Amino acid sequence: MALTRSAGPAAAGRALLKVADAGNPPLRVFSGTQGNQILPHVYADRLKTWTDWHHLATETHGHTPAVPAA
């Protein structure tokens, strides 16, 4: 991934004002292009891990997995 130069504080300011003026602004936004390139892969890995360990999460809530009859 190639690093690019920032458009500068004025461009960041304009973007932040658009977020602030939005009717339903997001809680988080990226500044620049790298976040949108990197984070989808990071979160895909996290989602897989959470899915793989979901059974353990439900146990902490008091649910035990059903034991199949032998």
All heavy atoms as TSV, in Angstrom:
chain	resi	resn	atom	element	x	y	z
A	1	MET	N	N	0.840	-1.157	0.000
A	1	MET	CA	C	0.000	0.000	0.000
A	1	MET	C	C	0.897	1.235	0.000
A	1	MET	O	O	1.732	1.405	0.862
A	1	MET	CB	C	-0.881	-0.059	1.243
A	1	MET	CG	C	-1.675	1.141	1.487
A	1	MET	SD	S	-2.731	1.048	2.966
A	1	MET	CE	C	-2.566	-0.595	3.537
A	2	ALA	N	N	0.698	2.074	-0.959
A	2	ALA	CA	C	1.520	3.265	-1.083
A	2	ALA	C	C	0.982	4.373	-0.179
A	2	ALA	O	O	-0.219	4.574	-0.071
A	2	ALA	CB	C	1.523	3.737	-2.528
A	3	LEU	N	N	1.889	5.041	0.480
A	3	LEU	CA	C	1.496	6.177	1.310
A	3	LEU	C	C	1.297	7.385	0.411
A	3	LEU	O	O	2.050	7.606	-0.526
A	3	LEU	CB	C	2.567	6.477	2.352
A	3	LEU	CG	C	2.792	5.392	3.396
A	3	LEU	CD1	C	3.915	5.796	4.320
A	3	LEU	CD2	C	1.532	5.155	4.197
A	4	THR	N	N	0.261	8.151	0.686
A	4	THR	CA	C	0.011	9.354	-0.100
A	4	THR	C	C	0.076	10.557	0.819
A	4	THR	O	O	-0.093	10.448	2.028
A	4	THR	CB	C	-1.380	9.290	-0.757
A	4	THR	OG1	O	-2.357	9.132	0.252
A	4	THR	CG2	C	-1.458	8.139	-1.743
A	5	ARG	N	N	0.291	11.695	0.213
A	5	ARG	CA	C	0.345	12.923	0.991
A	5	ARG	C	C	-1.052	13.366	1.364
A	5	ARG	O	O	-2.002	13.167	0.647
A	5	ARG	CB	C	1.013	14.022	0.167
A	5	ARG	CG	C	2.506	13.862	0.091
A	5	ARG	CD	C	3.151	15.028	-0.574
A	5	ARG	NE	N	2.544	16.275	-0.085
A	5	ARG	CZ	C	2.946	17.466	-0.425
A	5	ARG	NH1	N	3.951	17.609	-1.234
A	5	ARG	NH2	N	2.361	18.533	0.035
A	6	SER	N	N	-1.152	13.987	2.502
A	6	SER	CA	C	-2.418	14.530	2.975
A	6	SER	C	C	-2.776	15.772	2.170
A	6	SER	O	O	-1.904	16.502	1.705
A	6	SER	CB	C	-2.277	14.901	4.452
A	6	SER	OG	O	-3.371	15.670	4.868
A	7	ALA	N	N	-4.069	16.010	2.038
A	7	ALA	CA	C	-4.521	17.229	1.367
A	7	ALA	C	C	-4.418	18.430	2.308
A	7	ALA	O	O	-4.609	19.555	1.889
A	7	ALA	CB	C	-5.950	17.064	0.885
A	8	GLY	N	N	-4.105	18.163	3.574
A	8	GLY	CA	C	-3.874	19.255	4.508
A	8	GLY	C	C	-5.025	19.520	5.447
A	8	GLY	O	O	-6.107	18.946	5.325
A	9	PRO	N	N	-4.776	20.395	6.406
A	9	PRO	CA	C	-5.774	20.690	7.432
A	9	PRO	C	C	-7.065	21.276	6.874
A	9	PRO	O	O	-8.139	21.016	7.403
A	9	PRO	CB	C	-5.087	21.695	8.355
A	9	PRO	CG	C	-3.649	21.665	8.001
A	9	PRO	CD	C	-3.526	21.082	6.632
A	10	ALA	N	N	-6.988	22.043	5.804
A	10	ALA	CA	C	-8.207	22.645	5.248
A	10	ALA	C	C	-9.144	21.564	4.732
A	10	ALA	O	O	-10.368	21.626	4.945
A	10	ALA	CB	C	-7.854	23.632	4.136
A	11	ALA	N	N	-8.597	20.564	4.068
A	11	ALA	CA	C	-9.424	19.469	3.552
A	11	ALA	C	C	-10.023	18.675	4.709
A	11	ALA	O	O	-11.193	18.286	4.669
A	11	ALA	CB	C	-8.595	18.556	2.656
A	12	ALA	N	N	-9.250	18.448	5.755
A	12	ALA	CA	C	-9.754	17.724	6.922
A	12	ALA	C	C	-10.866	18.526	7.597
A	12	ALA	O	O	-11.891	17.965	8.006
A	12	ALA	CB	C	-8.620	17.449	7.904
A	13	GLY	N	N	-10.674	19.810	7.700
A	13	GLY	CA	C	-11.688	20.675	8.303
A	13	GLY	C	C	-12.996	20.645	7.529
A	13	GLY	O	O	-14.077	20.542	8.122
A	14	ARG	N	N	-12.915	20.714	6.203
A	14	ARG	CA	C	-14.127	20.658	5.374
A	14	ARG	C	C	-14.852	19.330	5.576
A	14	ARG	O	O	-16.078	19.281	5.702
A	14	ARG	CB	C	-13.780	20.858	3.897
A	14	ARG	CG	C	-13.449	22.303	3.520
A	14	ARG	CD	C	-13.355	22.490	2.021
A	14	ARG	NE	N	-12.314	21.663	1.409
A	14	ARG	CZ	C	-11.029	22.004	1.300
A	14	ARG	NH1	N	-10.608	23.168	1.785
A	14	ARG	NH2	N	-10.162	21.205	0.715
A	15	ALA	N	N	-14.085	18.253	5.616
A	15	ALA	CA	C	-14.689	16.930	5.800
A	15	ALA	C	C	-15.356	16.821	7.166
A	15	ALA	O	O	-16.480	16.307	7.279
A	15	ALA	CB	C	-13.634	15.841	5.628
A	16	LEU	N	N	-14.706	17.306	8.203
A	16	LEU	CA	C	-15.288	17.244	9.551
A	16	LEU	C	C	-16.554	18.087	9.670
A	16	LEU	O	O	-17.503	17.707	10.351
A	16	LEU	CB	C	-14.265	17.669	10.599
A	16	LEU	CG	C	-13.147	16.660	10.857
A	16	LEU	CD1	C	-12.105	17.235	11.807
A	16	LEU	CD2	C	-13.718	15.369	11.417
A	17	LEU	N	N	-16.574	19.216	8.980
A	17	LEU	CA	C	-17.785	20.039	9.000
A	17	LEU	C	C	-18.940	19.323	8.309
A	17	LEU	O	O	-20.089	19.426	8.729
A	17	LEU	CB	C	-17.520	21.403	8.355
A	17	LEU	CG	C	-16.653	22.351	9.198
A	17	LEU	CD1	C	-16.329	23.616	8.407
A	17	LEU	CD2	C	-17.333	22.691	10.507
A	18	LYS	N	N	-18.649	18.589	7.239
A	18	LYS	CA	C	-19.699	17.812	6.566
A	18	LYS	C	C	-20.249	16.743	7.502
A	18	LYS	O	O	-21.451	16.498	7.535
A	18	LYS	CB	C	-19.156	17.171	5.292
A	18	LYS	CG	C	-18.923	18.163	4.181
A	18	LYS	CD	C	-18.371	17.467	2.936
A	18	LYS	CE	C	-18.093	18.478	1.846
A	18	LYS	NZ	N	-17.553	17.847	0.631
A	19	VAL	N	N	-19.370	16.118	8.277
A	19	VAL	CA	C	-19.824	15.124	9.261
A	19	VAL	C	C	-20.689	15.808	10.316
A	19	VAL	O	O	-21.775	15.328	10.653
A	19	VAL	CB	C	-18.624	14.404	9.923
A	19	VAL	CG1	C	-19.073	13.546	11.090
A	19	VAL	CG2	C	-17.871	13.562	8.898
A	20	ALA	N	N	-20.231	16.923	10.836
A	20	ALA	CA	C	-20.966	17.632	11.881
A	20	ALA	C	C	-22.320	18.121	11.394
A	20	ALA	O	O	-23.290	18.145	12.155
A	20	ALA	CB	C	-20.139	18.811	12.389
A	21	ASP	N	N	-22.419	18.490	10.131
A	21	ASP	CA	C	-23.673	19.008	9.581
A	21	ASP	C	C	-24.621	17.908	9.105
A	21	ASP	O	O	-25.765	18.179	8.762
A	21	ASP	CB	C	-23.385	19.952	8.409
A	21	ASP	CG	C	-22.776	21.271	8.863
A	21	ASP	OD1	O	-22.908	21.614	10.057
A	21	ASP	OD2	O	-22.158	21.956	8.022
A	22	ALA	N	N	-24.166	16.673	9.092
A	22	ALA	CA	C	-25.001	15.574	8.605
A	22	ALA	C	C	-26.196	15.362	9.531
A	22	ALA	O	O	-26.102	15.542	10.745
A	22	ALA	CB	C	-24.177	14.294	8.502
A	23	GLY	N	N	-27.306	14.953	8.955
A	23	GLY	CA	C	-28.510	14.697	9.742
A	23	GLY	C	C	-28.340	13.525	10.694
A	23	GLY	O	O	-28.892	13.521	11.787
A	24	ASN	N	N	-27.581	12.542	10.280
A	24	ASN	CA	C	-27.335	11.354	11.100
A	24	ASN	C	C	-25.840	11.024	10.998
A	24	ASN	O	O	-25.456	10.064	10.327
A	24	ASN	CB	C	-28.200	10.194	10.597
A	24	ASN	CG	C	-28.099	8.987	11.487
A	24	ASN	OD1	O	-27.705	9.089	12.636
A	24	ASN	ND2	N	-28.436	7.825	10.952
A	25	PRO	N	N	-25.002	11.805	11.674
A	25	PRO	CA	C	-23.558	11.621	11.516
A	25	PRO	C	C	-23.071	10.306	12.123
A	25	PRO	O	O	-23.639	9.819	13.097
A	25	PRO	CB	C	-22.954	12.806	12.265
A	25	PRO	CG	C	-23.985	13.173	13.266
A	25	PRO	CD	C	-25.312	12.850	12.642
A	26	PRO	N	N	-22.029	9.725	11.534
A	26	PRO	CA	C	-21.469	8.501	12.093
A	26	PRO	C	C	-20.727	8.794	13.394
A	26	PRO	O	O	-20.299	9.917	13.640
A	26	PRO	CB	C	-20.498	8.030	11.012
A	26	PRO	CG	C	-20.101	9.285	10.306
A	26	PRO	CD	C	-21.307	10.173	10.350
A	27	LEU	N	N	-20.580	7.773	14.226
A	27	LEU	CA	C	-19.818	7.933	15.457
A	27	LEU	C	C	-18.324	8.009	15.167
A	27	LEU	O	O	-17.562	8.606	15.922
A	27	LEU	CB	C	-20.088	6.761	16.409
A	27	LEU	CG	C	-21.507	6.668	16.947
A	27	LEU	CD1	C	-21.662	5.408	17.800
A	27	LEU	CD2	C	-21.848	7.905	17.753
A	28	ARG	N	N	-17.914	7.341	14.082
A	28	ARG	CA	C	-16.492	7.312	13.718
A	28	ARG	C	C	-16.356	7.464	12.216
A	28	ARG	O	O	-17.180	6.937	11.459
A	28	ARG	CB	C	-15.868	5.982	14.128
A	28	ARG	CG	C	-15.852	5.756	15.612
A	28	ARG	CD	C	-15.563	4.290	15.940
A	28	ARG	NE	N	-15.751	4.034	17.349
A	28	ARG	CZ	C	-16.928	3.773	17.909
A	28	ARG	NH1	N	-18.024	3.709	17.190
A	28	ARG	NH2	N	-17.010	3.560	19.203
A	29	VAL	N	N	-15.326	8.165	11.797
A	29	VAL	CA	C	-15.005	8.275	10.374
A	29	VAL	C	C	-13.494	8.179	10.203
A	29	VAL	O	O	-12.731	8.474	11.131
A	29	VAL	CB	C	-15.499	9.595	9.743
A	29	VAL	CG1	C	-17.008	9.688	9.732
A	29	VAL	CG2	C	-14.911	10.797	10.436
A	30	PHE	N	N	-13.097	7.752	9.038
A	30	PHE	CA	C	-11.674	7.713	8.719
A	30	PHE	C	C	-11.254	9.035	8.110
A	30	PHE	O	O	-12.036	9.695	7.434
A	30	PHE	CB	C	-11.367	6.607	7.706
A	30	PHE	CG	C	-11.529	5.231	8.247
A	30	PHE	CD1	C	-12.461	4.375	7.732
A	30	PHE	CD2	C	-10.718	4.785	9.279
A	30	PHE	CE1	C	-12.612	3.093	8.222
A	30	PHE	CE2	C	-10.851	3.512	9.788
A	30	PHE	CZ	C	-11.801	2.663	9.250
A	31	SER	N	N	-10.030	9.379	8.347
A	31	SER	CA	C	-9.429	10.525	7.680
A	31	SER	C	C	-8.331	9.959	6.793
A	31	SER	O	O	-7.407	9.304	7.274
A	31	SER	CB	C	-8.840	11.493	8.713
A	31	SER	OG	O	-8.211	12.571	8.065
A	32	GLY	N	N	-8.464	10.155	5.516
A	32	GLY	CA	C	-7.505	9.589	4.581
A	32	GLY	C	C	-8.035	8.309	3.959
A	32	GLY	O	O	-9.193	7.947	4.123
A	33	THR	N	N	-7.168	7.608	3.259
A	33	THR	CA	C	-7.603	6.431	2.510
A	33	THR	C	C	-7.177	5.117	3.135
A	33	THR	O	O	-7.748	4.079	2.836
A	33	THR	CB	C	-7.039	6.475	1.080
A	33	THR	OG1	O	-5.610	6.526	1.149
A	33	THR	CG2	C	-7.549	7.692	0.321
A	34	GLN	N	N	-6.214	5.123	4.007
A	34	GLN	CA	C	-5.663	3.875	4.520
A	34	GLN	C	C	-6.635	3.091	5.400
A	34	GLN	O	O	-6.674	1.871	5.343
A	34	GLN	CB	C	-4.366	4.128	5.276
A	34	GLN	CG	C	-3.236	4.493	4.354
A	34	GLN	CD	C	-1.944	4.688	5.113
A	34	GLN	OE1	O	-1.961	4.941	6.309
A	34	GLN	NE2	N	-0.838	4.569	4.421
A	35	GLY	N	N	-7.420	3.757	6.201
A	35	GLY	CA	C	-8.346	3.060	7.079
A	35	GLY	C	C	-9.319	2.182	6.313
A	35	GLY	O	O	-9.568	1.041	6.681
A	36	ASN	N	N	-9.864	2.727	5.243
A	36	ASN	CA	C	-10.811	1.953	4.440
A	36	ASN	C	C	-10.136	0.819	3.679
A	36	ASN	O	O	-10.806	-0.095	3.220
A	36	ASN	CB	C	-11.556	2.860	3.468
A	36	ASN	CG	C	-12.648	3.634	4.163
A	36	ASN	OD1	O	-13.304	3.117	5.053
A	36	ASN	ND2	N	-12.843	4.868	3.772
A	37	GLN	N	N	-8.848	0.868	3.534
A	37	GLN	CA	C	-8.126	-0.215	2.869
A	37	GLN	C	C	-7.746	-1.314	3.854
A	37	GLN	O	O	-7.756	-2.493	3.509
A	37	GLN	CB	C	-6.860	0.319	2.201
A	37	GLN	CG	C	-7.140	1.240	1.030
A	37	GLN	CD	C	-5.880	1.901	0.514
A	37	GLN	OE1	O	-4.795	1.707	1.050
A	37	GLN	NE2	N	-6.015	2.699	-0.533
A	38	ILE	N	N	-7.419	-0.946	5.075
A	38	ILE	CA	C	-6.897	-1.901	6.055
A	38	ILE	C	C	-7.995	-2.515	6.917
A	38	ILE	O	O	-8.030	-3.723	7.123
A	38	ILE	CB	C	-5.868	-1.201	6.973
A	38	ILE	CG1	C	-4.658	-0.757	6.165
A	38	ILE	CG2	C	-5.440	-2.111	8.114
A	38	ILE	CD1	C	-3.722	0.148	6.940
A	39	LEU	N	N	-8.890	-1.692	7.440
A	39	LEU	CA	C	-9.835	-2.150	8.458
A	39	LEU	C	C	-10.807	-3.234	8.021
A	39	LEU	O	O	-11.139	-4.093	8.830
A	39	LEU	CB	C	-10.589	-0.967	9.041
A	39	LEU	CG	C	-9.949	-0.345	10.272
A	39	LEU	CD1	C	-10.220	-1.132	11.506
A	39	LEU	CD2	C	-8.507	-0.031	10.145
A	40	PRO	N	N	-11.303	-3.264	6.795
A	40	PRO	CA	C	-12.202	-4.377	6.440
A	40	PRO	C	C	-11.548	-5.747	6.643
A	40	PRO	O	O	-12.198	-6.683	7.115
A	40	PRO	CB	C	-12.531	-4.125	4.970
A	40	PRO	CG	C	-12.430	-2.638	4.839
A	40	PRO	CD	C	-11.263	-2.261	5.722
A	41	HIS	N	N	-10.266	-5.866	6.356
A	41	HIS	CA	C	-9.565	-7.139	6.558
A	41	HIS	C	C	-9.404	-7.440	8.053
A	41	HIS	O	O	-9.575	-8.579	8.482
A	41	HIS	CB	C	-8.192	-7.109	5.874
A	41	HIS	CG	C	-8.277	-6.800	4.418
A	41	HIS	ND1	N	-8.799	-7.683	3.506
A	41	HIS	CD2	C	-7.932	-5.703	3.718
A	41	HIS	CE1	C	-8.763	-7.143	2.303
A	41	HIS	NE2	N	-8.247	-5.941	2.404
A	42	VAL	N	N	-9.081	-6.422	8.820
A	42	VAL	CA	C	-8.911	-6.598	10.261
A	42	VAL	C	C	-10.236	-7.048	10.882
A	42	VAL	O	O	-10.274	-7.996	11.674
A	42	VAL	CB	C	-8.416	-5.293	10.922
A	42	VAL	CG1	C	-8.471	-5.387	12.434
A	42	VAL	CG2	C	-7.008	-4.968	10.443
A	43	TYR	N	N	-11.326	-6.393	10.508
A	43	TYR	CA	C	-12.610	-6.758	11.093
A	43	TYR	C	C	-13.119	-8.101	10.591
A	43	TYR	O	O	-13.804	-8.807	11.331
A	43	TYR	CB	C	-13.637	-5.644	10.893
A	43	TYR	CG	C	-13.534	-4.643	12.011
A	43	TYR	CD1	C	-12.650	-3.583	11.942
A	43	TYR	CD2	C	-14.259	-4.815	13.176
A	43	TYR	CE1	C	-12.513	-2.698	12.991
A	43	TYR	CE2	C	-14.131	-3.928	14.232
A	43	TYR	CZ	C	-13.259	-2.870	14.135
A	43	TYR	OH	O	-13.123	-2.003	15.177
A	44	ALA	N	N	-12.797	-8.474	9.376
A	44	ALA	CA	C	-13.159	-9.812	8.893
A	44	ALA	C	C	-12.493	-10.870	9.770
A	44	ALA	O	O	-13.129	-11.864	10.151
A	44	ALA	CB	C	-12.758	-9.982	7.434
A	45	ASP	N	N	-11.230	-10.656	10.111
A	45	ASP	CA	C	-10.526	-11.588	11.001
A	45	ASP	C	C	-11.170	-11.612	12.385
A	45	ASP	O	O	-11.344	-12.674	12.983
A	45	ASP	CB	C	-9.047	-11.207	11.137
A	45	ASP	CG	C	-8.258	-11.449	9.873
A	45	ASP	OD1	O	-8.734	-12.215	8.997
A	45	ASP	OD2	O	-7.152	-10.876	9.756
A	46	ARG	N	N	-11.534	-10.451	12.898
A	46	ARG	CA	C	-12.167	-10.385	14.220
A	46	ARG	C	C	-13.514	-11.091	14.208
A	46	ARG	O	O	-13.853	-11.833	15.138
A	46	ARG	CB	C	-12.347	-8.931	14.651
A	46	ARG	CG	C	-11.047	-8.260	15.009
A	46	ARG	CD	C	-11.274	-6.834	15.432
A	46	ARG	NE	N	-9.992	-6.192	15.683
A	46	ARG	CZ	C	-9.871	-4.945	16.086
A	46	ARG	NH1	N	-10.941	-4.208	16.286
A	46	ARG	NH2	N	-8.683	-4.426	16.289
A	47	LEU	N	N	-14.314	-10.846	13.170
A	47	LEU	CA	C	-15.617	-11.491	13.087
A	47	LEU	C	C	-15.485	-13.004	13.039
A	47	LEU	O	O	-16.275	-13.724	13.656
A	47	LEU	CB	C	-16.381	-10.981	11.860
A	47	LEU	CG	C	-16.912	-9.551	11.980
A	47	LEU	CD1	C	-17.436	-9.076	10.627
A	47	LEU	CD2	C	-18.000	-9.467	13.029
A	48	LYS	N	N	-14.493	-13.507	12.324
A	48	LYS	CA	C	-14.280	-14.950	12.262
A	48	LYS	C	C	-13.923	-15.486	13.648
A	48	LYS	O	O	-14.451	-16.507	14.082
A	48	LYS	CB	C	-13.193	-15.317	11.266
A	48	LYS	CG	C	-12.997	-16.828	11.172
A	48	LYS	CD	C	-11.937	-17.211	10.209
A	48	LYS	CE	C	-11.740	-18.696	10.095
A	48	LYS	NZ	N	-11.961	-19.515	11.264
A	49	THR	N	N	-13.040	-14.797	14.345
A	49	THR	CA	C	-12.665	-15.229	15.695
A	49	THR	C	C	-13.878	-15.229	16.610
A	49	THR	O	O	-14.117	-16.186	17.352
A	49	THR	CB	C	-11.568	-14.311	16.270
A	49	THR	OG1	O	-10.415	-14.404	15.433
A	49	THR	CG2	C	-11.197	-14.699	17.689
A	50	TRP	N	N	-14.679	-14.169	16.580
A	50	TRP	CA	C	-15.858	-14.095	17.445
A	50	TRP	C	C	-16.846	-15.204	17.108
A	50	TRP	O	O	-17.462	-15.788	18.009
A	50	TRP	CB	C	-16.513	-12.734	17.329
A	50	TRP	CG	C	-15.660	-11.603	17.834
A	50	TRP	CD1	C	-14.688	-11.662	18.789
A	50	TRP	CD2	C	-15.696	-10.257	17.403
A	50	TRP	NE1	N	-14.130	-10.428	18.976
A	50	TRP	CE2	C	-14.725	-9.537	18.136
A	50	TRP	CE3	C	-16.451	-9.559	16.464
A	50	TRP	CZ2	C	-14.504	-8.184	17.969
A	50	TRP	CZ3	C	-16.230	-8.214	16.302
A	50	TRP	CH2	C	-15.263	-7.540	17.056
A	51	THR	N	N	-17.007	-15.489	15.834
A	51	THR	CA	C	-17.906	-16.569	15.423
A	51	THR	C	C	-17.375	-17.917	15.890
A	51	THR	O	O	-18.129	-18.750	16.408
A	51	THR	CB	C	-18.086	-16.563	13.899
A	51	THR	OG1	O	-18.669	-15.319	13.508
A	51	THR	CG2	C	-18.967	-17.701	13.436
A	52	ASP	N	N	-16.075	-18.123	15.725
A	52	ASP	CA	C	-15.467	-19.382	16.145
A	52	ASP	C	C	-15.621	-19.625	17.652
A	52	ASP	O	O	-15.688	-20.772	18.095
A	52	ASP	CB	C	-13.980	-19.425	15.781
A	52	ASP	CG	C	-13.734	-19.515	14.285
A	52	ASP	OD1	O	-14.700	-19.810	13.533
A	52	ASP	OD2	O	-12.586	-19.291	13.861
A	53	TRP	N	N	-15.665	-18.578	18.446
A	53	TRP	CA	C	-15.729	-18.694	19.900
A	53	TRP	C	C	-17.106	-18.334	20.458
A	53	TRP	O	O	-17.270	-18.177	21.666
A	53	TRP	CB	C	-14.646	-17.834	20.537
A	53	TRP	CG	C	-13.296	-18.439	20.321
A	53	TRP	CD1	C	-12.441	-18.205	19.282
A	53	TRP	CD2	C	-12.667	-19.416	21.131
A	53	TRP	NE1	N	-11.326	-18.970	19.400
A	53	TRP	CE2	C	-11.433	-19.736	20.546
A	53	TRP	CE3	C	-13.024	-20.060	22.317
A	53	TRP	CZ2	C	-10.566	-20.658	21.094
A	53	TRP	CZ3	C	-12.158	-20.981	22.851
A	53	TRP	CH2	C	-10.940	-21.271	22.238
A	54	HIS	N	N	-18.090	-18.242	19.610
A	54	HIS	CA	C	-19.442	-17.876	20.043
A	54	HIS	C	C	-19.973	-18.839	21.104
A	54	HIS	O	O	-20.637	-18.421	22.064
A	54	HIS	CB	C	-20.389	-17.828	18.851
A	54	HIS	CG	C	-21.800	-17.537	19.233
A	54	HIS	ND1	N	-22.211	-16.293	19.655
A	54	HIS	CD2	C	-22.888	-18.328	19.287
A	54	HIS	CE1	C	-23.495	-16.338	19.953
A	54	HIS	NE2	N	-23.932	-17.563	19.735
A	55	HIS	N	N	-19.688	-20.106	20.959
A	55	HIS	CA	C	-20.172	-21.095	21.930
A	55	HIS	C	C	-19.698	-20.767	23.347
A	55	HIS	O	O	-20.434	-20.937	24.314
A	55	HIS	CB	C	-19.719	-22.505	21.538
A	55	HIS	CG	C	-18.235	-22.694	21.598
A	55	HIS	ND1	N	-17.385	-22.231	20.604
A	55	HIS	CD2	C	-17.445	-23.262	22.535
A	55	HIS	CE1	C	-16.136	-22.524	20.940
A	55	HIS	NE2	N	-16.146	-23.146	22.098
A	56	LEU	N	N	-18.484	-20.275	23.468
A	56	LEU	CA	C	-17.960	-19.927	24.779
A	56	LEU	C	C	-18.655	-18.671	25.322
A	56	LEU	O	O	-18.958	-18.579	26.507
A	56	LEU	CB	C	-16.445	-19.714	24.706
A	56	LEU	CG	C	-15.735	-19.586	26.039
A	56	LEU	CD1	C	-15.868	-20.871	26.839
A	56	LEU	CD2	C	-14.276	-19.242	25.812
A	57	ALA	N	N	-18.931	-17.743	24.431
A	57	ALA	CA	C	-19.627	-16.527	24.854
A	57	ALA	C	C	-21.000	-16.855	25.409
A	57	ALA	O	O	-21.420	-16.278	26.420
A	57	ALA	CB	C	-19.740	-15.563	23.674
A	58	THR	N	N	-21.708	-17.788	24.782
A	58	THR	CA	C	-23.032	-18.134	25.290
A	58	THR	C	C	-22.945	-18.855	26.630
A	58	THR	O	O	-23.837	-18.725	27.459
A	58	THR	CB	C	-23.819	-18.987	24.278
A	58	THR	OG1	O	-23.088	-20.174	23.995
A	58	THR	CG2	C	-24.079	-18.223	23.003
A	59	GLU	N	N	-21.875	-19.590	26.845
A	59	GLU	CA	C	-21.693	-20.244	28.156
A	59	GLU	C	C	-21.561	-19.217	29.270
A	59	GLU	O	O	-22.042	-19.423	30.381
A	59	GLU	CB	C	-20.466	-21.149	28.137
A	59	GLU	CG	C	-20.665	-22.441	27.385
A	59	GLU	CD	C	-19.440	-23.337	27.458
A	59	GLU	OE1	O	-18.763	-23.334	28.508
A	59	GLU	OE2	O	-19.167	-24.032	26.474
A	60	THR	N	N	-20.922	-18.109	29.008
A	60	THR	CA	C	-20.752	-17.080	30.039
A	60	THR	C	C	-22.077	-16.430	30.394
A	60	THR	O	O	-22.199	-15.789	31.434
A	60	THR	CB	C	-19.752	-15.998	29.615
A	60	THR	OG1	O	-20.292	-15.266	28.502
A	60	THR	CG2	C	-18.405	-16.585	29.255
A	61	HIS	N	N	-23.068	-16.600	29.534
A	61	HIS	CA	C	-24.392	-16.054	29.791
A	61	HIS	C	C	-25.291	-17.061	30.488
A	61	HIS	O	O	-26.468	-16.826	30.714
A	61	HIS	CB	C	-25.025	-15.594	28.478
A	61	HIS	CG	C	-26.230	-14.734	28.654
A	61	HIS	ND1	N	-26.176	-13.478	29.223
A	61	HIS	CD2	C	-27.524	-14.957	28.363
A	61	HIS	CE1	C	-27.387	-12.972	29.262
A	61	HIS	NE2	N	-28.224	-13.835	28.745
A	62	GLY	N	N	-24.710	-18.222	30.801
A	62	GLY	CA	C	-25.457	-19.222	31.534
A	62	GLY	C	C	-26.058	-20.311	30.661
A	62	GLY	O	O	-26.771	-21.172	31.136
A	63	HIS	N	N	-25.766	-20.261	29.384
A	63	HIS	CA	C	-26.274	-21.288	28.475
A	63	HIS	C	C	-25.190	-22.306	28.217
A	63	HIS	O	O	-24.057	-21.954	27.913
A	63	HIS	CB	C	-26.701	-20.660	27.139
A	63	HIS	CG	C	-27.785	-19.656	27.291
A	63	HIS	ND1	N	-29.101	-19.989	27.471
A	63	HIS	CD2	C	-27.744	-18.288	27.314
A	63	HIS	CE1	C	-29.821	-18.893	27.588
A	63	HIS	NE2	N	-29.024	-17.842	27.499
A	64	THR	N	N	-25.537	-23.548	28.366
A	64	THR	CA	C	-24.577	-24.603	28.059
A	64	THR	C	C	-25.018	-25.298	26.780
A	64	THR	O	O	-26.212	-25.480	26.540
A	64	THR	CB	C	-24.472	-25.629	29.196
A	64	THR	OG1	O	-25.766	-26.131	29.484
A	64	THR	CG2	C	-23.873	-25.007	30.445
A	65	PRO	N	N	-24.079	-25.665	25.952
A	65	PRO	CA	C	-24.454	-26.322	24.705
A	65	PRO	C	C	-25.105	-27.678	24.986
A	65	PRO	O	O	-24.773	-28.353	25.955
A	65	PRO	CB	C	-23.140	-26.487	23.962
A	65	PRO	CG	C	-22.054	-26.224	24.952
A	65	PRO	CD	C	-22.660	-25.499	26.112
A	66	ALA	N	N	-26.074	-28.011	24.157
A	66	ALA	CA	C	-26.753	-29.299	24.302
A	66	ALA	C	C	-25.778	-30.415	23.975
A	66	ALA	O	O	-24.996	-30.338	23.034
A	66	ALA	CB	C	-27.942	-29.364	23.355
A	67	VAL	N	N	-25.795	-31.454	24.808
A	67	VAL	CA	C	-24.927	-32.609	24.584
A	67	VAL	C	C	-25.729	-33.640	23.784
A	67	VAL	O	O	-26.811	-34.044	24.210
A	67	VAL	CB	C	-24.463	-33.236	25.918
A	67	VAL	CG1	C	-23.631	-34.461	25.669
A	67	VAL	CG2	C	-23.743	-32.183	26.749
A	68	PRO	N	N	-25.243	-33.993	22.598
A	68	PRO	CA	C	-25.996	-34.954	21.794
A	68	PRO	C	C	-26.095	-36.305	22.511
A	68	PRO	O	O	-25.181	-36.733	23.199
A	68	PRO	CB	C	-25.188	-35.079	20.504
A	68	PRO	CG	C	-23.965	-34.272	20.676
A	68	PRO	CD	C	-24.025	-33.565	21.989
A	69	ALA	N	N	-27.245	-36.935	22.354
A	69	ALA	CA	C	-27.447	-38.255	22.966
A	69	ALA	C	C	-26.554	-39.277	22.289
A	69	ALA	O	O	-26.384	-39.258	21.077
A	69	ALA	CB	C	-28.909	-38.667	22.831
A	70	ALA	N	N	-25.960	-40.171	23.095
A	70	ALA	CA	C	-25.055	-41.181	22.546
A	70	ALA	C	C	-25.799	-42.345	21.953
A	70	ALA	O	O	-26.883	-42.651	22.225
A	70	ALA	CB	C	-24.110	-41.667	23.628
